[in-house]
Amino acid sequence: MYTGRVYRIWDMAKWTRFETLLFIFIIALWVSAYYFLDLQWLSIPWTPMALIGTAVDFIIGFQNNAVYGRIWEARKIWGGIVNTSRTFGVFVQDMLTDEHLKTPSESIDIPTAIRELTYRHIAWMTALRHAMRSPRTWETTSQHRTNREWGIRTPEEGATLEDDLKEYLSEEDLAYALSKNNVQTAILYLQSHHLRILKEQGVIWEFSFLELEAILQELLTLQGQTERIKNFPYPRQYASLNHYFMWLLLMLLPMALVPQFLDIGKDIAGAYPILGDLFIWFAIPIYTAVAWMFHTMERIGRTGENPFEGTSNDVPISTISRGIEIDLRQNLGESPDRIPAPFPSEYGVQF
């Protein structure tokens, strides 16, 4: 997530510089052909161009609305994870007591059980964010040269899942979780099993057990929702045709734009011969501006299709997870030197 006040013009120009140079090259070829060759017959009326442009505009708008919906839904899901995690932390600390113990209190270390449950929840969030960062075949935006040249990487790229989980899970739990295809689901299974054992020991009252299980059910629901967005891409038929139609417009546009500038130049040649002769070259900046606007809006839509891919406009799930971890561990009473720092923000980007 980009947290700056605005995207600077220079950054936007740098981000789109390769496409901008391509647009200049395309229109320069057309202008040169019309200027040096007799191609006045090769033109397209503005009416069909206006129809194509309107259609492309609607398609790009549809894509951007749909993409924003995916991003906002993803953010709401992770907002739900934040709230449910805090609730879980409160419930675990207050619902684990020795009031209903069925065995001598010396045999049950309640603070340790609270810590294990809290740490296992942090492990669940860690596994979930790693799963959300794992690449899919349709996720190619992060590999674009202008997205990689900043040199910033997601926290998940710099560490393995096993290394990140070691701090929160016992060796037995870690081996069990990593043996499953869906690690985060396996961790919630372990969480539920542990709660059942504590209930059987009398550490958790029956009603409290049901409340905690309801929290796990909510976490499973939120996990399924975020996995749905991750594993179901923005429909390829819409994304592909949108891209093709946009390029069709940009390739046909010179045949309507350049003859128009040529005709204007002829009209003013009587009064201003030099200006009239060279007026056709003003089509280059105009076309470049129009093409840049259409292409940049279409590219912004493509960039936001996958809100967990790891680009500067994604939902900052790593930052959210680390924030929850800090909150939970502070409320466990851990010393500040044991609690990890928030993930850094580079170039105004949080992951």
LINPEKA-V444666 format. One record per backbone hydrogen bond with DSSP energy under -0.5 kcal/mol. NH is the residue of the N-H (numbers start at 1). CO is the residue of the C=O. E is the energy in kcal/mol with one decimal. If there is no record, write none. Layout:
# LINPEKA-V444666
{{NH,CO,E} {NH,CO,E}}
This chain:
# LINPEKA-V444666
{{3,348,-3.5} {8,6,-0.6} {12,8,-2.3} {13,9,-2.6} {14,10,-2.4} {15,11,-2.4} {16,12,-1.5} {17,14,-0.9} {20,16,-2.5} {21,17,-2.4} {22,18,-1.7} {23,19,-2.4} {24,20,-2.3} {25,21,-2.1} {26,22,-2.5} {27,23,-2.5} {28,24,-2.2} {29,25,-1.9} {30,26,-1.8} {31,27,-2.8} {32,28,-2.3} {33,29,-2.3} {34,30,-2.4} {35,31,-2.4} {36,32,-2.7} {37,33,-1.8} {39,37,-1.5} {42,39,-1.7} {43,41,-1.4} {44,255,-1.7} {49,45,-1.1} {50,46,-2.7} {51,47,-2.0} {52,48,-2.5} {53,49,-2.9} {54,50,-2.3} {55,51,-2.3} {56,52,-2.7} {57,53,-2.4} {58,54,-2.3} {59,55,-2.3} {60,56,-2.8} {61,57,-2.3} {62,58,-2.5} {63,59,-2.5} {64,60,-2.7} {65,61,-2.2} {66,62,-2.4} {67,63,-2.9} {68,64,-2.5} {69,65,-1.9} {70,66,-1.8} {71,67,-2.4} {72,68,-2.9} {73,69,-2.3} {74,70,-2.3} {75,71,-2.3} {76,72,-2.1} {77,73,-2.3} {78,74,-2.1} {79,75,-1.8} {80,76,-2.0} {81,77,-1.7} {82,78,-1.8} {83,79,-2.1} {84,80,-2.7} {85,81,-2.2} {86,82,-2.1} {87,83,-2.1} {88,84,-2.5} {89,85,-2.5} {90,86,-2.1} {91,87,-2.8} {92,88,-2.7} {93,89,-1.6} {94,90,-1.8} {95,91,-2.5} {96,92,-1.0} {97,95,-0.9} {97,203,-2.1} {100,202,-0.7} {101,98,-0.9} {102,201,-2.5} {103,201,-0.5} {107,104,-1.9} {108,105,-1.4} {109,107,-0.5} {110,108,-1.0} {113,109,-2.0} {114,110,-2.6} {115,111,-2.2} {116,112,-2.7} {117,113,-2.4} {118,114,-2.3} {119,115,-2.9} {120,116,-2.3} {121,117,-1.7} {122,118,-1.9} {123,119,-2.2} {124,120,-2.0} {125,121,-2.2} {126,122,-2.3} {127,123,-2.7} {128,124,-2.4} {129,125,-2.5} {130,126,-1.9} {131,127,-2.1} {132,128,-2.2} {133,129,-1.3} {134,130,-0.9} {134,131,-0.5} {139,136,-1.5} {140,138,-1.1} {143,140,-1.0} {144,141,-1.6} {147,144,-1.5} {148,144,-1.7} {149,145,-1.8} {151,148,-1.7} {157,154,-1.1} {158,154,-0.8} {158,155,-0.5} {159,156,-0.8} {164,160,-1.9} {165,161,-1.8} {166,162,-1.4} {168,165,-1.5} {169,165,-1.7} {174,170,-3.0} {175,171,-2.3} {176,172,-2.1} {177,173,-2.8} {178,174,-2.5} {179,175,-0.9} {179,176,-0.5} {180,177,-1.5} {183,181,-0.8} {186,182,-1.9} {187,183,-2.0} {188,184,-1.6} {189,185,-1.9} {190,186,-2.2} {191,187,-2.2} {192,188,-2.4} {193,189,-2.6} {194,190,-2.3} {195,191,-2.1} {196,192,-2.2} {197,193,-2.1} {198,194,-2.3} {199,195,-2.2} {200,196,-2.5} {201,197,-1.7} {202,198,-0.6} {202,199,-0.8} {203,198,-2.1} {204,198,-1.2} {205,95,-0.5} {209,205,-2.7} {210,206,-1.9} {211,207,-1.9} {212,208,-2.5} {213,209,-2.4} {214,210,-1.9} {215,211,-1.5} {216,212,-1.9} {217,213,-2.3} {218,214,-2.1} {219,215,-2.3} {220,216,-2.4} {221,217,-2.0} {222,218,-2.6} {223,219,-2.5} {224,220,-2.3} {225,221,-2.0} {226,222,-2.3} {227,223,-2.3} {228,224,-1.8} {229,225,-1.6} {230,226,-1.9} {231,227,-2.8} {232,228,-1.3} {233,231,-0.6} {238,235,-0.5} {239,235,-2.1} {240,236,-3.0} {241,237,-1.9} {242,238,-2.2} {243,239,-1.7} {244,240,-2.5} {245,241,-3.0} {246,242,-2.0} {247,243,-1.9} {248,244,-2.3} {249,245,-2.2} {250,246,-2.1} {251,247,-1.9} {252,248,-1.8} {253,249,-2.2} {255,252,-1.3} {256,252,-0.5} {256,253,-1.6} {257,253,-2.6} {258,254,-2.2} {260,256,-0.8} {261,257,-1.8} {262,258,-2.2} {263,259,-2.4} {264,260,-2.0} {265,261,-2.1} {266,262,-1.7} {267,263,-1.9} {268,264,-1.6} {269,265,-0.7} {272,268,-2.8} {276,272,-3.1} {277,273,-2.1} {278,274,-1.9} {279,275,-1.2} {281,278,-1.8} {282,279,-1.9} {283,280,-1.6} {284,281,-1.4} {286,282,-1.3} {287,283,-2.7} {288,284,-2.4} {289,285,-2.1} {290,286,-2.3} {291,287,-3.2} {292,288,-2.4} {293,289,-2.0} {294,290,-2.2} {295,291,-2.8} {296,292,-2.7} {297,293,-2.0} {298,294,-2.0} {299,295,-2.7} {300,296,-2.4} {301,297,-1.6} {302,298,-1.9} {303,299,-2.5} {304,300,-1.4} {305,302,-1.0} {307,305,-0.7} {309,306,-1.8} {314,311,-1.6} {315,307,-2.1} {317,315,-2.4} {318,351,-2.4} {320,316,-2.4} {321,317,-2.6} {322,318,-2.5} {323,319,-2.2} {324,320,-2.2} {325,321,-2.5} {326,322,-2.6} {327,323,-2.1} {328,324,-2.8} {329,325,-2.7} {330,326,-2.3} {331,327,-1.8} {332,328,-0.7} {333,330,-1.2} {334,329,-1.8} {338,335,-1.9} {339,335,-0.8} {339,336,-0.6} {346,344,-0.6} {346,349,-1.3} {349,346,-1.8} {350,1,-2.8}}
